[in-house]
Amino acid sequence: MLEILEILQNNSRLTAKQIAAMTGRDEQEVRQIIERLEADKTIIKYFTLINWEKAGVEKVSALIEVKISPQRDVGFDAVAERIYRFPEVKTVHLMSGAYDLAVLVEGITMKEVALFVATKLATIEHVLSTATHFVLKTYKQDGFIFEDKETDKRLVISP
């Protein structure tokens, strides 16, 4: 099962037949395993990683550090849930260290993201402070290098 998950994480477009050949399992068995993993939400979603800059689409991303005061009986979960329900919010992580939540937000402009933080995020009850860091360039995401400029570093030998 873990082998199938790792294969799908690297390439979710592979068919059950291809995965069966890679793992030495029966195609029907692979199909049943995948269906079970989807049903129990181990596999949550299949997605495509897109370099939007190359596609000519202007997007602004920002990492927002959020300090919150935990609530009795629910800790950080209730505030995190309020935050991750906003459509602008792409990712929310509970963190150790100087801040409690790392929130990744996307918008069309820096002003749009800043207004989201000022009017929606910072005004939530139990949010103590925020610090916004705009993403200037993405070099690597989800294990994939966006622009691999590695060249052949072998010495040229000529007669």
TORVO-824604 format. One line per 5 residues: number of its first residue (from 1); their letters; for each residue z, x, y of N, C-alpha, C, O, CB. Coordinates in steps of 0.02 Angstrom, whole numbers. Atoms other than C-alpha are relative to their C-alpha. Glycine has a CB too. Layout:
// TORVO-824604
NUM	A	Z/X/Y/Z/X/Y/Z/X/Y/Z/X/Y/Z/X/Y ~ ...
***
This chain:
// TORVO-824604
1	MLEIL	0/41/-59/0/0/0/0/44/63/-39/31/109/60/-47/0 ~ -2/-44/-59/44/139/125/-66/36/10/-88/46/67/57/51/-6 ~ 65/-34/-4/-118/228/85/-52/-46/32/-92/-24/73/-23/22/-70 ~ 47/49/-28/-216/70/127/14/-10/75/-32/-13/115/5/-68/-37 ~ -18/7/-71/-120/49/291/-24/60/41/-51/52/96/76/-7/7
6	EILQN	22/-60/-36/-157/229/342/-76/1/8/-102/21/60/23/63/-37 ~ 74/3/-4/-342/207/302/-21/-50/54/-64/-35/95/-31/-19/-68 ~ 18/51/-49/-351/47/404/19/19/72/-16/2/119/33/-67/-18 ~ -21/-21/-67/-256/124/549/-52/48/30/-63/47/91/69/34/-2 ~ 50/-47/-24/-389/260/562/-69/-31/8/-108/-10/51/-5/58/-48
11	NSRLT	65/33/-6/-538/144/536/6/-71/-27/0/-82/-88/-55/40/-38 ~ -10/69/22/-511/-44/531/-65/-35/-18/-63/-93/-39/35/-39/55 ~ 64/31/17/-696/-77/503/-20/10/-73/-70/-18/-95/-54/28/44 ~ 17/-11/71/-694/-16/323/9/-64/-39/55/-104/-26/44/56/-29 ~ -4/60/42/-724/-150/193/49/13/-58/67/70/-71/-70/-19/-27
16	AKQIA	-44/-7/59/-611/-184/44/-34/42/-53/-1/80/-88/18/-70/-28 ~ 38/-40/49/-748/-109/-65/4/74/15/14/115/-29/-73/-23/-2 ~ -4/-70/-20/-748/53/34/70/28/-10/79/84/-34/-21/8/74 ~ -69/-22/9/-558/63/33/16/8/-75/52/54/-94/49/-49/33 ~ -10/-5/73/-557/31/-155/-29/65/-26/3/99/-68/-32/-60/-36
21	AMTGR	31/-63/23/-676/177/-181/41/60/23/46/110/-14/-71/6/27 ~ -40/-55/-27/-566/289/-72/67/8/-36/93/63/-42/12/-10/74 ~ -67/-2/29/-405/243/-161/0/-4/-77/52/7/-108/41/-58/27 ~ 3/6/72/-465/219/-339/28/-66/-25/42/-73/-85/37/56/-32 ~ -25/66/19/-405/38/-339/-58/-48/-10/-115/-33/9/49/-28/53
26	DEQEV	49/54/8/-497/-121/-385/-11/-34/67/36/-44/106/24/-51/-54 ~ 16/32/-64/-586/-206/-239/40/-64/11/65/-75/66/-75/-17/4 ~ -38/63/-6/-501/-374/-273/74/15/15/106/-21/54/-6/-42/-65 ~ -69/-20/-13/-330/-287/-277/9/21/72/59/2/104/21/57/-48 ~ -3/-21/-70/-365/-206/-108/-3/-60/46/36/-65/94/-57/50/17
31	RQIIE	8/60/-40/-421/-372/-36/66/-40/1/87/-64/54/-58/-44/-26 ~ -64/37/5/-259/-457/-98/56/35/38/97/3/71/20/-9/-73 ~ -51/-39/-36/-150/-317/-29/-8/-10/75/40/-22/111/-4/75/-18 ~ 13/8/-72/-233/-330/142/18/-71/23/48/-79/76/-75/15/16 ~ -17/69/-18/-216/-520/144/75/-10/3/100/-44/48/-31/-50/-51
36	RLEAD	-73/5/0/-31/-506/101/30/35/61/77/10/93/30/30/-66 ~ -24/-37/-58/-4/-375/237/-15/-36/66/24/-32/113/-32/70/1 ~ 16/40/-59/-90/-487/364/46/-61/4/70/-78/58/-74/-23/-2 ~ -42/61/1/11/-640/309/72/15/20/103/-25/55/-1/-30/-70 ~ -70/-15/-17/180/-552/326/6/39/65/60/64/82/32/40/-57
41	KTIIK	2/-31/-67/128/-476/495/14/75/-2/35/104/49/50/-34/45 ~ -1/-73/1/133/-295/434/-62/25/36/-57/71/77/3/27/-73 ~ 61/-11/-39/-47/-290/495/0/-55/53/-7/-114/37/-66/0/-44 ~ -7/48/-54/-33/-373/664/-68/-17/30/-83/-75/43/46/26/54 ~ 64/12/-34/-206/-351/739/-46/60/-13/-23/116/-21/10/-11/76
46	YFTLI	50/-53/3/-366/-252/722/-28/6/71/-39/-44/105/-58/-16/-53 ~ 25/-7/-68/-431/-177/883/-49/58/5/-54/101/-39/57/10/49 ~ 47/-52/-16/-563/-66/959/26/37/62/44/5/111/-71/-28/12 ~ -21/-41/-57/-515/77/1075/-62/14/42/-111/43/18/35/66/-23 ~ 58/-6/-44/-633/77/1224/16/46/59/69/40/89/-22/-70/26
51	NWEKA	-5/-41/-60/-658/208/1359/-31/-41/57/-92/-37/68/-36/71/-10 ~ 25/46/-52/-673/82/1502/-33/37/57/-79/11/89/56/-42/26 ~ 30/-39/-54/-714/219/1627/-74/14/-15/-116/8/29/38/67/9 ~ 69/-12/19/-872/262/1530/-41/-65/1/-102/-63/12/-3/31/-70 ~ 34/65/-1/-914/76/1521/-11/-24/71/-43/-76/82/39/-52/-40
56	GVEKV	10/18/-70/-909/71/1711/48/-54/25/34/-85/76/-69/-22/10 ~ -48/51/-20/-759/-45/1720/60/32/35/90/79/9/24/-41/-62 ~ -57/-26/-38/-627/-12/1852/63/-35/-23/69/-96/-18/-12/-10/76 ~ -65/26/20/-451/-34/1785/52/48/26/41/109/30/5/-10/-77 ~ -57/-41/-21/-284/28/1848/56/-12/-49/74/-69/-64/22/-16/73
61	SALIE	-57/5/45/-143/65/1728/59/35/32/52/84/69/-16/31/-70 ~ -61/-31/-26/36/104/1772/54/-5/-53/60/-54/-89/22/-34/66 ~ -60/1/41/190/151/1674/59/-14/46/71/22/94/9/69/-39 ~ -57/20/-41/341/64/1746/64/14/-39/74/-11/-94/-5/-76/20 ~ -67/-11/28/515/130/1709/44/-56/26/47/-68/86/29/71/19
66	VKISP	-41/57/-20/635/-18/1710/71/11/-25/83/21/-84/-29/-66/-27 ~ -71/-2/18/824/-9/1714/26/-72/2/15/-108/51/42/46/48 ~ -26/68/3/909/-170/1660/72/1/-24/95/49/-55/-43/-44/-46 ~ -67/7/26/1084/-230/1625/-4/-45/-62/-30/-101/-57/50/-29/54 ~ 5/40/62/1100/-291/1445/43/-63/6/93/-64/40/21/42/-61
71	QRDVG	-35/64/-1/1156/-470/1416/44/-5/-63/27/21/-115/-49/-59/5 ~ -45/11/56/1299/-521/1304/-37/-35/-57/-75/-83/-45/62/-42/21 ~ 27/27/62/1245/-561/1125/-75/12/-11/-98/5/-68/13/-73/-3 ~ 72/-12/10/1060/-521/1155/-22/69/24/-80/88/14/-39/-53/36 ~ 17/-67/-23/1065/-348/1233/-59/1/48/-59/-34/99/-16/44/-58
76	FDAVA	59/-8/-43/898/-298/1308/-56/-49/-18/-104/-56/20/-26/71/-5 ~ 55/40/27/793/-420/1206/-23/-57/45/-84/-68/53/20/-28/-66 ~ 19/58/-41/797/-571/1323/-41/21/61/-90/-11/79/63/-39/22 ~ 37/-24/-59/741/-472/1476/-67/29/-22/-118/18/11/41/54/39 ~ 63/-28/25/610/-378/1374/-50/-56/-15/-109/-50/-1/13/43/-63
81	ERIYR	44/57/16/541/-545/1314/-30/-31/63/-89/-47/64/38/-53/-40 ~ 27/28/-63/525/-612/1491/-55/46/27/-105/22/54/57/-7/53 ~ 48/-48/-26/432/-453/1538/-64/-1/-41/-119/-4/-13/30/71/2 ~ 61/-5/40/312/-446/1390/-42/-63/-1/-98/-62/-26/17/20/-70 ~ 38/62/-3/257/-626/1417/-51/-1/58/-96/-43/59/47/-60/6
86	FPEVK	48/-3/-56/165/-580/1580/-67/27/-27/-67/76/-65/27/44/58 ~ 65/-24/25/-23/-560/1548/-18/71/24/-56/105/-9/-55/-48/22 ~ 14/-67/-27/-27/-401/1655/32/55/-44/10/112/-43/26/6/72 ~ -38/-48/39/94/-317/1534/-35/11/-67/-47/-37/-105/73/-25/-11 ~ 35/-16/61/7/-227/1391/47/27/-54/36/16/-113/-54/52/14
91	TVHLM	-46/-31/48/153/-134/1309/70/2/30/78/14/90/-23/71/-19 ~ -69/-7/-20/343/-137/1317/37/37/-56/34/17/-114/33/-69/14 ~ -40/-38/47/456/-8/1233/72/3/25/83/14/84/-29/71/-10 ~ -71/-14/-16/647/1/1229/8/75/-8/-12/103/-59/49/-41/-47 ~ -4/-73/-2/688/181/1272/72/24/1/118/-12/21/-37/27/61
96	SGAYD	-64/-34/-12/834/300/1263/-10/44/61/-67/61/79/23/42/-63 ~ 7/-46/-56/871/409/1413/14/-33/67/58/-76/73/-68/29/1 ~ -14/18/-69/863/379/1600/-16/-73/18/13/-100/65/-38/45/46 ~ 17/70/-13/786/205/1594/-2/-38/-66/-2/-7/-119/-69/-6/37 ~ -6/41/61/789/60/1471/-66/-22/-30/-75/-20/-91/41/-60/15
101	LAVLV	64/24/24/612/-7/1459/-57/41/31/-55/58/90/-9/-75/16 ~ 63/-29/-25/442/77/1474/-51/-56/-6/-65/-81/-60/-22/65/-41 ~ 46/57/-2/317/-55/1528/-68/25/24/-74/54/78/27/-56/48 ~ 67/-18/-19/130/-21/1530/-35/-62/27/-40/-113/-8/-40/31/-60 ~ 31/56/-35/39/-134/1653/-72/18/18/-86/76/34/40/-20/64
106	EGITM	70/-10/-21/-148/-155/1689/-18/-50/54/4/-107/53/-48/-6/-60 ~ 25/43/-53/-233/-226/1843/-67/26/24/-93/76/-2/50/-5/58 ~ 65/-20/-28/-392/-214/1944/9/54/53/-31/101/58/-37/-61/30 ~ -12/-48/-53/-318/-119/2091/73/23/-1/115/-9/-32/-18/-30/69 ~ -69/-24/-6/-162/-17/2131/42/-52/37/101/-62/21/2/68/37
111	KEVAL	-36/51/-37/-113/-152/2255/20/-58/-45/76/-84/-40/-43/-25/59 ~ -15/55/46/-123/-286/2121/59/18/-46/103/-23/-57/-62/-17/-43 ~ -55/-23/43/-9/-184/2006/65/4/41/118/-17/17/-16/69/-32 ~ -59/-6/-42/111/-146/2149/29/-69/17/90/-78/17/-17/37/64 ~ -24/68/-14/121/-332/2194/33/-31/-61/82/-68/-55/-58/-44/25
116	FVATK	-31/25/61/157/-375/2013/71/27/-8/117/-10/-23/-43/19/-62 ~ -66/-31/6/301/-252/2010/48/-29/52/105/-46/36/-4/77/8 ~ -44/23/-54/370/-310/2178/18/-73/-4/75/-92/10/-33/14/66 ~ -12/73/-3/352/-498/2157/20/-31/-67/54/-83/-68/-60/-34/24 ~ -15/30/65/368/-529/1970/51/41/-41/101/14/-64/-64/-8/-40
121	LATIE	-42/-42/43/448/-382/1879/68/15/31/119/3/-1/-36/64/-16 ~ -63/-20/-32/579/-322/2002/46/-58/16/105/-49/27/-15/39/63 ~ -40/58/-18/637/-499/2039/33/-34/-59/71/-82/-51/-43/-50/36 ~ -31/29/60/687/-539/1859/74/14/0/96/70/13/-34/27/-64 ~ -72/-8/4/872/-568/1838/17/54/-52/-14/55/-106/35/-67/-18
126	HVLST	-23/-55/41/959/-416/1759/-43/62/6/-27/114/-24/3/-21/-72 ~ 38/-61/-14/822/-295/1816/34/35/58/39/7/113/-76/-16/16 ~ -37/-37/-51/916/-162/1914/-45/42/44/-35/46/104/51/44/-33 ~ 46/-41/-39/774/-48/1967/-64/13/-40/-67/4/-101/32/67/19 ~ 64/-17/31/594/2/1933/-26/64/33/-11/79/90/-52/-57/8
131	ATHFV	36/-58/-26/493/162/1955/-70/-3/-29/-80/-4/-89/37/68/-19 ~ 69/9/21/304/150/1950/-37/67/0/-33/105/48/-36/-50/46 ~ 41/-60/8/191/290/1888/-71/-22/-17/-82/-49/-71/29/49/-54 ~ 70/20/12/3/259/1904/-34/51/-45/-25/112/-36/-38/-8/66 ~ 38/-43/45/-109/329/1766/-62/23/39/-101/-18/62/-19/-37/-66
136	LKTYK	57/-27/-36/-237/444/1847/-60/13/-46/-117/4/-27/19/63/36 ~ 54/-14/48/-336/493/1692/30/-2/-70/86/21/-80/-34/69/14 ~ -21/1/70/-322/464/1505/-39/53/-39/-101/51/-41/-10/-71/-32 ~ 32/-52/39/-356/615/1397/0/-18/-75/-49/-4/-110/36/66/10 ~ -6/18/70/-295/548/1230/41/-63/-6/90/-72/30/33/58/-41
141	QDGFI	-35/63/10/-240/377/1170/-3/-19/-73/-56/-15/-104/-29/-57/45 ~ -5/22/70/-183/315/999/-30/52/-47/-61/34/-98/-36/-67/-8 ~ 24/-53/44/-228/484/924/-72/21/10/-97/65/-25/9/-20/-70 ~ 70/-15/-11/-405/488/992/-11/34/68/13/10/119/-42/-64/-4 ~ 16/-37/-61/-469/614/1120/-59/-35/33/-110/-47/1/-16/75/-16
146	FEDKE	52/37/-36/-574/528/1253/-61/44/15/-118/22/5/27/-27/65 ~ 56/-45/-15/-680/677/1306/14/67/-32/48/109/-3/-11/8/77 ~ -12/-62/35/-681/816/1179/-51/51/22/-110/47/6/-3/-11/-77 ~ 45/-51/-27/-753/967/1266/3/64/-39/-16/118/-15/17/13/73 ~ -6/-59/42/-719/1085/1123/-70/25/-17/-113/-13/-38/40/-15/-64
151	TDKRL	65/-30/14/-864/1204/1102/6/49/-57/61/68/-77/-29/34/63 ~ 2/-50/53/-915/1323/967/23/66/29/-9/93/75/-71/6/-32 ~ -29/-61/-28/-807/1478/998/-16/62/-42/15/114/-33/75/-8/6 ~ 19/-58/40/-890/1590/871/-42/48/42/-78/28/87/-40/-22/-64 ~ 39/-51/-35/-965/1752/933/-72/-2/-21/-88/-12/-80/29/71/-13
156	VISP	71/-1/15/-1152/1759/944/-18/70/-25/-2/120/7/-43/-19/63 ~ 21/-64/28/-1224/1894/834/-76/3/3/-110/-41/-23/25/10/-73 ~ 73/-7/-5/-1398/1955/874/-20/67/-29/18/115/-27/-24/-7/73 ~ 23/-63/31/-1502/2089/787/-13/55/50/-33/110/31/-62/-12/-39
***
